[in-house]
Amino acid sequence: MKWLSFSVIALLSLPVCASQVEVLHWWTSGGEARAVEVLKSEWAEQGNQWNDFAVQGGGGKSAMTVLKSRALAANPPEAAHLKGFELHEWGSLGFLRDLTPMAEHLGWYPQLPPMVRDTLSQNGALMAVPTGIHRVNWLWLNRKVFERQGLKPPTDWAQFVAVADKLKEKGITPLAIGNEPWQIAVLFETVALGEGGKTFYRKAFLEQDSATLTGPDMVRVLTRFQQLRAYVPEKYAGLKWHQATNLLESGGAAMQVMGDWVKGELSAGNYRPGEDIECLPSPGSQGLFSYNLDSIAMFKQRDPAQLQAQGELARLLMTPRFQEAFNRVKGSIPALIKPDMSKFDRCAIRSYQDFLHAEQQDNLLPSMAEGMAVPTNMRQGIMDVLSSFFNDARANPEQTAQQLERAMRSTRSGAEQK
Ligand code: BGC
C-alpha cells in the first residue's frame, strides 16, 4: 500500500516530460484503427510517444496468446486491452497495477456507472480504466436491400427465419457471419437472449445451473440457433467480422448480428449507421442490453518513468473529451456517467438510452461471447461445443445441451480445484 501511494505521489510530482507507453490491443480493422488513431493523436498532443503493439484478430485470441508469451518472458507492455474475466485472471496472477490510489486521488469512482466500476474491480481494487461500453445484442440490416425486397425488419427469431427464407429465395445472403468460434458465440448468445430471455440467460451462464443448461429452453435455443446455419454466406470459412460487415454494406448480405464495433467499420466506409445500415436490438431482445466493456489495464512496473507514463495514459483515458472522441469512432458509448451524446450518431444515442433503461430495469447482462460472463477456459469450452454444433447440420440439440453442461461443469470444477 505504501509503495502504491508512493507511486501516485511520484507520478503527480515528477517533472512533465515525454512519456512512452507500449500498448497491446487487437483494434486492427479499418474502423478500429481509426479509433486507435484518436487515442494516439491525443497522446501525441501531450508530447508523448506511443509504441503500438497491435495484434490482428477479432475477439482478441491471438492478442492474448502474444501477451502471455511477453509476460512469461518478464517483458509485458506497459498497458494492454484486457477486459472482463481475462482482466481478473491477470489480476489474480499478480501482474497488474492496482489503480485504486489514482482513482481515489483523482476522484474517478463517482464518474463510473456501477456496472463499469463492478466489472473493473477485484477485491475492492480498480484493475483497469474503461475505454467504452459496447452493446453486443444488435441486429444490423441493409436498409436498401430490405426496401427493395419489401421486407420488414424482424423483431423475433421466428420472423428472422421467415425474412431470411425470402432473401435466400431471391439469391441474397441473409446473414453476414464468418466461422470463427467467437462470431458464432455472439450469434448464439443473441439467440439465447431472444428465445430464452434474461432469466434463462442468467441461470444458464451466470449461475451455470445444470437443469437450465440441459432443459427444454436450452434445447429450443439450440434448435433455433442451428436453423440459422442455412443463411450464412457461401464464403463463410475464414470470413472476419469486418469482412462480414463489408458484405452487409455492399448489399452482398442483408443482416449481421454483432456488437457495435460494426459501427466503426460503417463510418470508416462512409456508411451512415442508423440510416444506410439500420441498428435494431437483436430479435426478441428489446429492452435487454448485453454489454462488452472495453478497458485498458497497466502491467506492474518499477521504473518511475514507466509508472508515470501509465498514470498519464490512464488519466487521458478517463477524460470525457477522450471518451467522446474515441467512442464516436469506435462505435461504443462512453463508459463515464452523463456523457455528452450530442455529437454521436443515432445508434449510439439509442444504445445510451437503452443502457440507462436497462440499468434501471435490471436488464444489463454481461456478454458471454465477449468474456464478461464466464471465466476464459469456460468460455473456450462453450465456444468449442457451439462451433462444432453450428457446423454440423446433423448434430443433435439434446445431446449438445448435455455437452454444453459438461463442458461448463468440467471447467468450473477445474477452476475450483486451483
Ligand atoms: C473488443 C472490441 C473489438 C471487437 C472486434 C471485442 O472483443 O472488445 O473492442 O472491436 O472485439 O475486434
Residues whose N, C-alpha, C, O or C-beta is under 5 A from the ligand:
A	BS01	BGC	W26 G58 G59 W261 D294
